[in-house]
Amino acid sequence: MEKKNRVYWLTGLSGAGKTTLGRLWRDELSARGETVVFLDGDEMRSVFGSGLGFNEADRRKLAESYGRLCGLLASQGVTVVCCTISMFHSVRAWNRENIQGYYEVYIAASMDTLRRRDQKGLYSRNADNVAGVGLQVELPDAPDLVLDNNGQKTPAEQIAVLRRAALGEDE
């Protein structure tokens, strides 16, 4: 049986839970024997973002780079878990058209939840360059899965939903 590598593209606003759920999903896939790379938007910005700011044009350049990197890794037999705000329809459309095994997960959380969590202090500043506050975000209109992450389910329960949806199985 041929192994199909995937790119799991976890998207949502800052504080929605992308990194937490992405790390758990990476750990689960690794425990199943897959070769998995975890890519986080904040960490990738430190690699690719030299000289780039937080305006729309620079964010688009970075998001496009993230998609191309994910596609390259997947084409070499690696499963990728990428966690990024991904605020542009065009980037997600490119991913879907060009990355074999692309699987998009939108992690939804209300602005009240995001402001309550606010680990980075972004929402308390109400800065113009915060996605979803001062910068308009094009929310995914056709993700493969939507996870409502407003606190009704634990991270482990959210991963169980992802497992069922993406792999068609329970524990």
Secondary structure, DSSP 8 states (H G I E B T S, - for coil): ------EEEEE-STTSSHHHHHHHHHHHHHHTT--EEEEEHHHHHHHH-TT--SSHHHHHHHHHHHHHHHHHHHHTT-EEEEEE----HHHHHHHHHHSTTEEEEEEE--HHHHHHH-TTSHHHHT-TTSBTTTB-----SS-SEEEE-SSSS-HHHHHHHHHHHHHS---
